[in-house]
Amino acid sequence: MRTLFRDLLTRHGYEVHEADGAPAALQAMENTHFDLVISDAQMPGVPGVTLLREIKRMQYGVPVIVVSGVVEEALTAECIQAGASNVITKPVDIKAFLPAVAVAIESSSRPKNRRLRPPQTRQTSSHRIDQYNLVGKLGEGGMGVVHLCRTG
């Protein structure tokens, strides 16, 4: 999953740093400001929610997306309560993943790291779909178009 996320995010203009496990991730966070952290809920040796709490302690306000192979309401609630921006279940829907990343970064109240920019959205006309405002187009391909939307 880490390789898939890295390749996908890099192709879409994000600068990606990888860590092989919780200790390496925490060590990287001691020296570098991140605009987003994506973490698995289940890791060898360290429960994902424990890592999540430590990330929030070290870099308060950084958005964290937790990816989980376990569809369990209690785990999702615990992650959200600990500060996760989103909990995405496996198998990951790639069409929903990129917008979730963009929304997590954009909705963060933290100042953005100048080196880590989300891909530029192309403006669309002012449209609404139900309770969502279309902010811009993130990308398109043979099977569809991905838009960045906000509720409101």
Number of C-alpha atoms within 10 A of each C-alpha: 11 13 9 10 16 16 13 16 18 13 11 15 13 16 13 15 11 14 13 8 15 22 13 11 17 15 11 15 15 11 8 11 14 19 23 20 22 19 23 23 24 15 13 8 9 13 13 21 24 13 21 26 16 15 22 16 11 14 16 12 18 25 28 24 25 23 21 20 13 13 12 10 9 9 16 22 13 12 23 18 12 16 20 25 25 19 22 21 17 13 10 13 10 12 11 12 16 20 18 19 20 18 18 20 22 15 11 15 10 15 9 17 11 7 10 15 14 19 15 12 14 12 13 11 8 9 12 14 9 8 10 13 16 18 18 18 17 20 17 10 7 5 6 9 11 16 21 21 21 13 10 8
